[in-house]
């Protein structure tokens, strides 16, 4: 017997569209981690990421019979569903939440030098704050590029852009990321100097 999970997306999709629960389950197992990671980095907490991931696959299951391959991979369809749900989530919450850094950063640095590790952690935290200052579109691009490790062509399919447009957006995003990072670093330095000045005045 052919195991469903060993089949290609097209074959499994055809079976799922006919109401085969095992086929849809295979698609779920194949993509659930990737969709969850994408949503987690866009929402910033595990609870909402789990809830929205479940909604993505529930919506996909309801409409799987209407899915048509128009040159886009099935994963692009899932990411678009996820993108729309995350956009609605942000509108409902009327704010952006940052990724809880303690979940993703602690334990990553093991140089054996606490001072060096602390500096690296501070740099990572600053970078995450900068990323969440970007527009949702640019956040989406960075997540697909650096978390999902997708090519520009695949990102273009998901975002509805040409490969050239993705390259251009990526270049502009990196420039914006650099400028925001430098600005935040200067803000942090200014705050640090102010705190030192306050300490000096107190001790004088």
N, C-alpha and C positions, 0 to 999 in steps of 0.2 A: 504494500500500500504506500502511496505517496503521502508524506507528511505535509500538511497544509503549510506549516511554517517554512518549509523548504522551497515553496513555489515563489515565483516572481509576483510583484505587485499587481500586474495586469490580470493574471489568472486568479489571484485571491480576490481582487476587486470584483471580477465577474461573478464569482461565487457569492461574495458578500451581498452584491446587488440583488441576488436571487433569494436573499433571506437566510443565508448560511451563517449561523452564529459563530461556528468555529472559525470560519474564514475571517469574519470581522475581528474576532478575538486575536487572531494571528497578526492582523494589522495593528491592533491596539498594542500588543507586546512589542512589535517592531518599532513603534514610534512614540510610545508614551513617555519614555525618559527624555527624549529630545524636546518634545512639546512642553513637558514639565520644566525643564531647564530654561527654556525660552521664556515661559511665563514667570518663573521665579525671579529671573533677573529684571523683568519688567515691573513686577509688583513689589518685590522686596521682602516677602515673607512666605513661609512654607504653607501656612493654612490656606491663604487665598490662592496660592499656586495650585494646591491640590484640588480645591473646589473648582477653579477655572479649567484645569486640565480635564476633570470629569465632565464639565459642561461641553468642552470641545468635542470629546469623543461621543457624548450623548447626541450632540447636534449632528455630528458626522454620521452616526448610526441611523438617525432619523431620515437623513437626506441621501444616504448612500445609493439608493435606487435612482436618484436623479443625477448622480455624478457622471460627468462625461469627460473623457480625456481629450482636451483641446491643446495638446502639446505641453501641458504642465504636469509635473509629477504629482502623485497623490500627496506627498509630503507638503508641497506648496499649497495645496488646498487646505490641509490641516493648519499650516502656519497662518494662512489668511483668516481662517475661523478664529484662531487664537488671537491674532492681532486685533480683530474686531471686538472680541470679548474683553481684551485688556483695555482697549480704548474706552469701552463702556464702563469698565471698572474704575478707570481714572476719572471719568466724568462724574460717576456716582460718588466717589470719594472726594472729588474736587481738590485733590492734592496728589503729589507723588511721594511714595515712600522709598527710602533708601534701603538697599540690601543690608540686612543685619550683618555687619562685618565680622562679628565674633563667630558666626556660623561658617564663613568661608575663608577666614584669614588665620585664625589661631591654629597653631600647630604646623603651619606651612613652612615657617622659617626654622631651620635647625643648623645654623652655622656654628653653634657652640659659643657665640659671643652675644650676650644679651643686649648690649648697647647697639650692635649692628642690626640685630633682629628687630629691635624697637624702631630704629630708623626706617627699616624696610616696611614695617607694619604701618607707620605713619604715612609713608609715601603711597602705599596701597589704599589707605583710607582716603587720602587727599584725591587720588585718582578716581575712586568710586564716587566721591562727592561731585567731582567735575563732570563725570559721565552723566549723572542724574540732573545736571543743569542743562544738558543738551535737549534739543527737541525730541519728541517721541520717535520721529522718523530716523534721526541720527542714532538714537539709542538702539533702535531695531537693527540698523546696519551694523553697529559695532558688536552686538550680541551674535548676530548671524555669522559675522566674520571671525570673531575671536573665541566665542563660546561654542558655536556649532561648527566652526572651521569650514564654512561653505565657500565655494568659488564665487566670483563676481557674477557668473552666468546663472548659477542657482539662486543667488540673492535677487537678481533681477527678475527671475520668474516669480518669486514670492512677493516682491515689492511692486511688480507691474512696471518695471523699468527696463530699458535696454542695458546691455552690459557696459556700454560706454557711459551711460548716465550714472550707473552704479560707481564706476571708477571715478567720475567727476565728483559725485557726492562724497565718496570715501576720502578723496583728497581734501575737499573743503572741510569735512568733519575732523580730519586729523589736525588741520590748521586751527580750527575752532577749539579743539581739545587742548592743543598746546597753549593757545592764548588764555583759555580759562584756567588751565593748570598753573601757568605763570602768575596770573592774577590772584588766584587763591593762595599760592605760595607767598606772595608779597603781603597779602592780608594776614596770613599766619605769622610772618616775620614782624609785621607792624604790631600785632597783638602781643607777641612775645616781648618786644622792646618796651611796650607800654607797661607790661607787667613788671619788667625789670626796673623801670623808672619808678613805679609805685613802691616797690620794695626798697629802692634806694632812698626815696623820700621818707619812708617810714623809719628807716634805720639812721637817718641823718639827725 
